[in-house]
Amino acid sequence: MSIQDSSENNKIKLKVWDLPTRVFHWGMVALLGALWWSAEVGEMQWHQVFAYSLMVLILFRLVWGFIGSDTSRFSHFVKSPQHVLHYVKQPNRTSVGHNPLGGYMVVTMIFVILVQLTSGLFATDEVFTEGPLYNLVSSDVSSLLTWLHKMNFNLLLVLAGMHILAVIVHGIKGDKLVGAMITGYKHVTLDIATELRFKSNLIALVLVCFLAGLAVNYLILPLTAML
């Protein structure tokens, strides 16, 4: 557990987020913005590059959710519905890492993004751009997945809006979530401070490089001739 001296109102400064999780979070935010921009302006080759890059991050996060640092593991923040209801009844309680309600949002966001990425592999704009797996399905299935790809993005926007609103509400209550996701440290009360284990950044780097190598070799390089 990494604690820095910062006593104020019986609180301590505790390290809660490792570097890989923070890089994933802000990288995902940047890539979602880039995906929206590239689709809006019709830069579909770049749209695919950004999508494959996001796929690398999501796959990394899924693996890191099982082998990563304590607060990054799904077992740390995915709780039973009863646990979530108990948390909702104590809205002013600060959590180490994701709170139980936020844990459900994390899982939902990852699932919706996976649906977005998977459907995009089979989608087509019926003009210039096709997903790399477009030829593996019939035109009817591709049309259905293209529709899902477009509609699912609206759900993704709704979830992003809910997440931003939750961050603002927590900030008003004094729980500085944005700052914690930037620095890795969070002010928590002594009663919830706990010993946390952090995995090596080198393990995360090796994992990302492996996933990125696969994406570059099989998905991104075939696009470079068209950029």
PyMOL commands that set and color helices and strands:
alter all, ss='L'
color gray80, all
select helices_A, chain A and resi 19-41+44-67+70-72+74-77+81-88+100-121+134-136+139-172+177-183+201-224
alter helices_A, ss='H'
color red, helices_A
select strands_A, chain A and resi 3-4+11-15+185-189
alter strands_A, ss='S'
color yellow, strands_A
deselect
rebuild
show_as cartoon
